[in-house]
Amino acid sequence: MPTVGVDKALLFEGLGHEYTTQEFDELCFQFGIELDEDTTEEVAGTDERPQLKIDIPANRYDLLCFEGILRALRVFLGLQEPPKYTLSQPKELLTMKLAPATARIRPYFAGAVLRNITFTQERYNNFIDFQDKIHQNLARQRTLVSIGTHDLDTIEAPFVYDALPPNDIKFAPLNHEEEFTGSGLMDLYETDRHLGRYLHIIRDSPVYPIIFDQQKRVLSMPPIINSNHSKIKLDTKNVFIDVTALDKTKLDIVISDLVAMFSEYCAEPFVVEPIRVVYPDGEEVITPNLDARETTVRVSYVNRCTGLDQDAEKIAGLLRRMGHGAQPSATDPDVVEVLVPVTRPDILHECDLMEDAAVAHGFDNLPKTFPTTNTVGGPLPINKLSDIIRHECAQAGWIEVLPLILCSHDENFAWMKRADDGKTAIVLENPKTSEYQIVRTSLLPGILKTIRENKKHALPIQVFEVSDVAFKDPTETQRMARNERHMAAIYSNKAAGFEVVHGLLDKLMMMLGVPRISREDAKAECGYYLQEADDPSFFPGRAAHIVLRAPSSSARGLDSTEDLKKALDGDARIGTLGVLHPDVLERFELAFPCSALEFNVEPFL
């Protein structure tokens, strides 16, 4: 959750009441935000003004500044009506023309003008801070959206948004008198603590975005820096705002929120001058769009979800407290017609309006009812069985590890000397790194990586894991995949220690009530035995399949696991144990021999 610091005295002055810290904390709770800190005691005896640091929901971008918080709380308390944002009608719209080259780097643009605005030092600071908060949150460190603000009286329309090679760009950046090329700016800000983190966004691009005015004076090079020529100051009266983006939806949110918050300080409050944006294909767009969105919410839905029993007029009143325009429908008593302000892009569905109504009513005031049915919670059988196995392993001196369920394709197959048939592993469509390409089909690679990262620990290393692997499964009509709970353990020492993992297997089977039997013993209805295996992950002649013979009463459990391969009639291979192949150890950079055990625990349910 973003944290916003606001001036305590100015906020309480705007609310018309001097709250105690406890009272304001309660007000924040009722509204759905949280008071994180009151710095009154911290700054006592200094020249700093006390601040209230408030945690804001991540989807409430309109609350990322003092103006938004004050306005929302005043509406919530009934001290003012929600403002209505409108566009002015100038004789001639300012025009921004986009060059075709902008499609190669940041293709979307929006702009607006705040006419006859009056800044104080506090308002100016809030204006800059709000842009920083937007850049850090919604704009994802300026990668998706970036904002530039300019003194309109120092530049001339029409404007041009283009994309040029770095060495064809030259201007004096903000707070500098010397001119730099695009490449020179990269060198200039390489060590800058604030701007250096944004250079990677365009550095490797063959062209950099650039905005000119009619006289070819540079306004900004988004998303890095504005021009010093058009710098805004406290005495700036007309502010031109440019917003460039990769995401059209976020572009609209940013320009709307910015002008909605600070048009309050214009000579005509909440009136914004639009501009005309001309795209390379000839499309013309007037920005910003400040129209409220029309939607509806059912009274019965709100009452059912909250436990209330309110009529349409009461529900409309609750929504008005949250900044919406709302009134009962003239044709349907179960419907409230709602106008969602442009500052509330978080309202996506009827349930969001229901939540706002519940907040306005007060969650503490919602009726409390007992459920009509009594239920007792409990662990799933597979989880309970897994915990039993974990406890037994821990009591035997083994240490549990928890590797990630995603791994690379090579770790799961090539490093384990196993072939990929293309029908087993679930592959990620867009992995962010080569380390997370597939969902693991075995627990052993993750445990081997854990041992590799803990080679400094004293020998022996004996670790285990009880967790899920996943497989493609065409019989699963909805997911086309299934999870399978496995248990795996690896013992690493100067000697392979096959007998150690064999002993762990025997202990677990004894705990599970599964006796050791002979393969040829036809009279034994239930038990397990080992069968020689030819598994490339293990040393030749040092591997065995774990074969489970289950009574007919447990056949249902076996049917739930499609990967069980029948070794004999009524017998099923559930796992493998043995000494890992030296090639496997070499790929995982392990110097000592290892013995491993892995089996499916689901047949024991």
N, C-alpha and C positions, 0 to 999 in steps of 0.2 A: 504494500500500500504506500503510495507517495505521501510524504509529509510536507505540509505547507506551513511556513511561519508567517503569522500576521501580527500587526501592531495591536497590542492589547487595549490601549487607551482609545485608539481610533475605532476599533471594533465595538467596544462597549458604548462609545459615543454614538455610533451608527445604530446600535440596537436600543438606545435610549434607556439603558439600565446598567448599573455597576454590579456585575455578578461577582460572587465569590468563586473561587476555583471549583469548589464542589458543585455550586449551582450551574456553572457553565459546563462542567463535565456532564451533568445530568441532561442539560439542553442538547449537547452534542449527541449523547446516547439516544435521546428521543428522536433526533433527526436522522440518525444512521451514520454519524461520523464519530471520531474518537479523539478526545483531548489527550495528546501524548505528553506534553510538558508545558508548565508555566514557568517562565524564566525570571519572574519577579524577584525572587530571593537571590538568584544567581547574579543578576546585574545590579543589585542594591549597592549604592555607593559609587557607581560608575556613571558615565555619560550615556550609556546604552539605554534604549527604551525597552521596557518589558515586552516580551513576545509570547504568543500562544502558539505552540506547535501542534498542528492538528493532522491526524491521519485521515486520508481521503480514500474512498473506494477507487480502485484502479480504473473503473469505467465512467467515473464522473469527472470528465475533463473540465467541466464548467466550474468546478470547485478548486481548481489548481491556483487560484489567486485570491487576494483579499476581496476584490470586488464580487467575485462569484459567491464566496462564502457569506459575506454580509448580505447580499441580495437574497440568497436562498433562505437564510435564517429570518430575515425580515418578512418575507412572504410566508414562511412557516408559522411565524408568530402573529400573523395578521396585521403587521405594521404597514404593509404596502401591497398593492396589487401586482401580479406578475407583469413585467414590462412587455410592450408590443414593439417588436423590431420592424422597422420599415426601411425601404430604399427611397432615397431622394430622386428627383427627376431633373438632373442638370440639363442645360441647353444642349450640351454636346458631351457625350461620354468619352472619357479617356480610353485609348485603345492600346492593347498589347498584342503585337503580331508575333507568332511563333514560326521560327524557321524550321524547315524539314529536318535539319540535323539534330534538333532536340529530341527526336524520337529515339536516337541512339543512346541517350543517357538519362534524361528526366523529362518524360513526354507531356506531363500535365502541368497546367498553370491556373492559378486563381489570384485575383487581386481585389483591392477595395481602397477607398479613400475615407479617412476620418477628417472632416472639415471643421475648422474653427474649434479645435480641441484645446483644452486648457490643462497643462501639466503643472503639478507641484512636484517637489522632490519625491514625496511618497508615491504619487501616481506614476511618475516616471520610473521609479525603481520597480513598482509592481508590474508595469508594462514590460520591462526587460525580463524580470523574473518569471513572468507567465510564459514568455517565449521559451525560456530555458527549460521550464517544467514540461512544456509540450514536446520540446526536442528530446528530452530524456525519456519520456513515457510513450505517448501515442506515436511519435515520430521515430521511435526506436533509434536513438542516437543520430538523428538526422538522416538515416539511411532511407526512410520512406518519404519523409516530408521535411522541408526546411523553410524557414520564414526569414524574410528581409523587410526592414522598415526604413523609410527614407523621408527626408524633408522635401515635400512636393514643390515647395517654392524655389528649390535649387536645381530642379530638373524640368525638362520639357517633353510633353507627349507629342506624337505617339512614341511608344516604347517598342523595343524589339528584344525578344528572347531568342538567343541563338546558341550554338555550340561550336566552338572554334578550337583549333590546335593550341596547345598550351603556350607556345612561343608567339602566337598571334594575338595574345591577350596582354594588355599592359595598362595598369592603373595603380593609384595609390590606395592601399587598403585602409581600413578603419584605424584611426589614430596614428597614421603614418603620413609623412609628406612626400617621401621618396616613392617613385613608381617601380613596380615589379612586374615581370612576366608571370604567366601561370606557373611555369616551372620554378621561377624564383620564389613565388609564394609558398610552394611546397617545401623549399629549403628553409625559408624564413620561419615557417611555423612547425618545422620538424620537431623542435624541442619545446614548443609551447604546450604548457600543461592543459590548457583549455581547448585549443583548436587542433592540437596535434592528433587527437584521437579521431578526428573526422577526415583526415587527409586520405585515408585508404579508400574512401567512398568513390573518389574520382581519379585518384593518382594514376592508376594503370589504364585509364581510358584514353583513346587517341584524341578525344575532344573533351573540353571542359565547358559546362554551361555558363553563359554570360548574359547579362541584361544591360542594354544600352538605352539611352534616351535619344531624342531627335538629333542632338548635336554630337552623337557618338560618345557621349560621356558614360562611363561605366557606373551602373548602380550597384551591382553585386555580382559575385561569382558563387552561386549556390552550389553546394550547401556549406561552403567554407567561410566566406567573409563578405561584408558589405564594403562599398567604396567610402573613402573618407569624405569625398565631395558631398554626398547626400546624407551625411550623418545627422540624426535627429538630436535636438537639444531641448533644454527646458522651455525655451521660448518658441519652439516649433509650433506652428499653428495648424498646418495641414500635413497629414501623414499619409504617405503612399505605402501600401502593404503589398509585397509580392510573396507568393507561396508557390514553390515548385515541388513536384511529387512524382513518385512511381506508382502510387495507389490513389485512384480517383476518389474512393470513399473517404479515405483519411484526409485527402486534400480538402474536401467539402467541410468536414468536421472542423479542421484547423482554422480555416478562414472564417467560418461562421462563429466559432467560439471567441476568436480573438476580437472581432469587431463587436460582437454582442457584449463582451465584458467592458470594453473601453469606449464604446460610443456614448456611454453615460456621461462622459466628460465633454462631449461636443456641445456647441451652442444650442443645437436641437438634440436633446438627449435621445439616444436609441435610434437615430436616423443615420443611415450609412449611404455614402455615394458609391454606386456600382461602377465597374469598368467593363469594357467590351474586350473579350479575348478571341482572337482570330487564329484558328488552327491552320496548319499547312494545307489541309484539304478544302479550305474555305468555310468550314463550320464556324459559326459565331456563337459564343456563349456569354451571357451576362452573369457576372459573379459579383458578390455572393448571392446565393439564394437563401433568403431569410424567412420563407413561408413556413408556417406551422403545419405539421402533418396531421391530417384528419384520420381518426380511428374511433373505435367504439370498445366499450367493455360492458359485459353483462353483469347486472346487479346480482343475479343468482349465483354467478361464478365467484364473485368477490365474497359474498356471504358464505358460500359453501367452503371456500378455502380458508377463510379466517374465523369461521364460527360466529360471525356477526349476524344481525337481523336488521339491516338498514334499508331504507328506500333509496330510490334513484337520486333524490335531492341531497340526501346525506352523503352518499358516495361521491357525488359531484363536488360537494363541499370539501371532502377529504382530498380529492385530487387537486383542487384549486390551491390547497395549502402546500402542495408539492410543486407548484409552479405551472400546472397545466391549465389550459382553458377547458372547462367542463360544464355541461348542462344536461339535464334529463332529455331524452328523446321525446319529441312531440308525438311520435307515432307508436312507440313501444315502451311501456312502463318498465320493462326489464333491461333497457339499454340506456347507457350514458354516452353521449357524444363528447369526444375528447379532442382537443387541439394540443398536440405535443409540441412544445417549443423547439426551435432549432438547436438549442443548447443541450437537448436531451437525446443524443443518438443512442443512449443505452436502452431506450424504450423500444423493444423489438417485438413484443408479443403482449397479449392480454394479461399474461401472468406478471409482467413487469408493472403494469398499472395496478393490478391487485396488490402487489408488494408495496407500491407507493401509498395506496389507500391504507394498508395495514400500518405502515410507518406513521402516517398522519394520525391515525386513530391511537397509536401507541401500542407496541407489542406487549407492554406490561398490562394493558387494559383489555386484551383479547380474552374472551371467555375460556375458562379451563374446563375440559371435560375428560371423563375417563373413557378409554376405548371400550367398544361393545364386546370385544373378545379378549380373553386372557391367553397370552402365549408365553412360553418360556424359551429363552435363547439358549443356544448350545453350539458347540463347534461342529462343523461338517465332519462326517466320518473319516474322510481322507486326511483332514487336518489333525484330527485326534490321533489317528494312526501315525502320522508323521511326527507328532510331538512325542509319542511313546518311543519311536525309533531314535529320535534325537537324544532323549534322556538316557537310553541304554548306551548309545555311543559315547556320550559325555562321561557317564559313569565308568566306562572302560578306558578312559584317559585320552579320548580323541577330542580334537578341537574343531568346532563348527566354523565354516567360512560361508560367506554370502557373495559370490561373484555376480556380475551382471548377467541378465538373461540374453542380452544381445552380444554377438561376437562377430569376428570377421569370417569370411568364407574359408580362408586358408586355415585359420585356427580350428575350425570345425571339421574340415575334411583333409586338406593336403598335409597339415602338420600332424594329424592323427593317422596318416597313411590310409585314408578311407576315400572311396570314390563317391562323387555326387551324381546320383542318377537323375537329378532334376525333378523328382517326384516326392522328395522327402522334406527338404528344408524350406521354411517360409522365408522368402527374400524380401527385404525392405525395398520399396519402389524408389525412394529418394534418400538414401543414407547420407548423413552429414559428414561422416568420416569413414575411412576404410576399416576402422575397428568395430563398427556397428553395422554390418551388412545383412546379417541373417539372425533369426531366432535359433538358439542353440538346439541341437538334437541330442546332445550328450552333456553331462555335467563335468566330464573329465577335463576338457580344455580350460574351463574357468578355474578349476582347482589347481591345475598345473601352472597357470599364470600366477595364481596366488602364491604358490610355493616359490616361483621364480622371483617374485618381489620380496620374498622373506628368506632369501638364502643365507642371510647373516644369522638367523636363529640357530640355536644349538640343535644338533641331530640327536635323536631321530625327529623328523617332522611327520606327524600323523594327523591328517585333517579329513573332514567329511562334510557333506552337504546333503540335505534332503529338500528338494525343490522341484520345480516343473521344467520340463522340456516341451517342445512343441513340434508337431508334424503336420504336413498337408494331409487332408483326409477328404476325399470326394464324397464319402457317405454322409458327412456333415453338410446338409443341404444349405444351411444358413451361413456358417462361417467358413466352410471348406477347410477347416483345420481343427485340431484338438490339442489340448494339453495332456501331459502324462506325468505323474509324480514319480520321480526316481530318487534312489538313494545311491550315493557314490562316496568312496573313500580312497585315499592314496597314502601309502606309507613310503617315506624316503629316508634312506640311511646308507651307510657304507656297504651294507649287504642288502640284497633285494627285499628280504623279509616276506616272501610269499606266504609263509605260515602265519604271519601277523594278520594279514587281511583275510586269510582263510579262517583264522580263529574268530575274527569279528563277524564274519558271515555265519559261522556256527552259533555264536552267541545270539545274534539277532533271530535266527531261525528257531532257536530254543525258546526265546522270549515269545515269539509268534506262535509257538505250539506246533511247529512243523518239524517232524523228525527226519533224521538222515536215513535214507533208504538206499538199496542197491537198484541199479537200473534193471537188472534181470528179475527182481523180486516182483512177480506178478500178483502176489497176494496183498502187497501193501497198497492200500487205497489212497493214502495221503502221505506226502513227504517230498523231499528234494534230493537230488543227486547231481554230481558234476559229470560233464561229458567233454571230452577233448574237443578243443575248438581251433579253427584255423582263422584267426583274426589278425589282420596286418598291423593293428595297433600294438600287438603284444609280441614278445619274443617267441620265435617258433618253438613249439613243444612245451611252452610255459604258459598256456592259456586254457581256460575251460569255460564252457557254457554252464550257467546255473539253470537246472531244469526242475520245474515244479510239477508234481503230480497232485492234482486236486480232486477231491471226491466230487461226485455228481452234484451234490447239493451246492457246491460253489461254482458250478459251471457258469452261472449268471455273471459272476464277477469276472471270469475270464473273457466272456463275450464283450465286456465293455472296453477291452483293449485290443484294438485291431492289429497291432504290430506283433502280437504273440505268435511265434511260429511253432507249429507242432513238430516235436521231435519224435514222439511215439504216440500211439493212440492214447488220449487222456493226459499226455504230458505236454508241457509248454516251456519253451526257453524264455526266461524272464530277465536274464542278465549274463554278465561275463566277469571273470576275474583272472588275473595273471600278472606276469612281469612285463612292464612296458618295454617296447622296442627301443633300442639305443637311438635310432633315427628320430623317434618321437621326442626323446629326452634332449637330443641335440637341438632340435628346432625350438624347444621351449627353454633352451639355455640352462639345462639342469645337468650338474656334474655327477650326481650320485644316482644309483639305480633306484627305481620306484616300482612298487607293486600296487595294483589298482583293483577296485571292485566297483561295479555298477549294476543295479538291478531295478526293475519296475516294482513298486510297492502296491500298485492298485489291485493285483490279484489276491492280496491278503485281506481285502475288505470283507 
